[in-house]
């Protein structure tokens, strides 16, 4: 008799716990119709080294008062103050701005 009561109470517990899940799923369905989906736009790819990215990399490397010195199709040169005076950094004018020489 105790096994029967245990199984019956377990079945009742499972049945009662499933009722709120079924109710919340029924209420959630109509609300999804009013959701506004985000519109994404395509940004054009960056083909070269932007001057702002070159300045950001030079500042991260330790230059202060960084300015663009020269931009050519192959390189971007920035100049700024370092520990003992003025210094220059030259970045390749490709995506990612790799450092050519300092």
N, C-alpha and C positions, 0 to 999 in steps of 0.2 A: 504494500500500500504506500510506503514512503517513496518508493521509486516512481510510482504513478504520480504522486503529488509533486515530486521534484521535476519530472518531465513536463507535467502540465504547467507548472509555474515558469519553467524555462521557455516553453512555447508561448505562453502569454507575454512574457517579457520581450521576446523577439518580435512578436506581433505588434506590441505597443511601441517598440522603438522604431519600427518601420513606418508607422503612420505619419510622424512629422516629416520624414524624408520625402514621402510621396506628396505630401501637401506642399512642401517648399518647392519641389520641382514643378508642380502645377502652377504655382504663382510666379515662378521665374520665367516661364515661357513667354507670356505676353509682354514682359518688360524688355526683352531683348529686341523687340521690334522698334523701339524708340531710341536705340543707341546710335549715335552719330559716329561713323567710322572716320578715323584720322586720314587725312589726305597727305600722301608723301610726295615730295618732288625730287627730281633727279638733279643732283649738283654736278656741274661739269667737272671732269677730272683735271687735276692740277698737273700740268706738263713740266713746269720748271720750279725753281726755288723762288718762293715769294720773298720779297725783302723783309717782311715781318717775321717770317720763319728764320731767316738768317740772323736778324737782330736777336731773336729769342734764344737761338743756339749760342750766339756770342756772349750774351749776358749770362747764360747758364755756365759757360766756360770760364767766366771770371772777368770779362771786360766790363768797364763802366763807361757811361756816356757814349754809348755805341751809336754810330751813324753810318749810313750807306756811303761808301767812298766811290764805288764804280760798279756798274752792271753791264756785262757783255753777254752775248749769246752763250758763252761757255762758263762764265763764272760770275759770282757776286762777291764783291770785296767790301768788308765792313771794317771800320777803324774805331778805336776807343782807347780808354786809359787802362793800363794794367798796373802792376805793382810799382814798376820803376820807370814809367813813362808811357808813351804812346805805343800801340801795337796794332797790327792788322791781322785779320783772319780772312782767308779766301775759301769760299764754298763753291762747289760745282753747281752749275745752273741746271740741275736735273731734280726730279722728284725726290724729296727727302733731305735735300741740302747736305750732301756728304762734305766733310772738311777736306780741302785739297792740301793746304799748308797754312802754317801760322807764322 
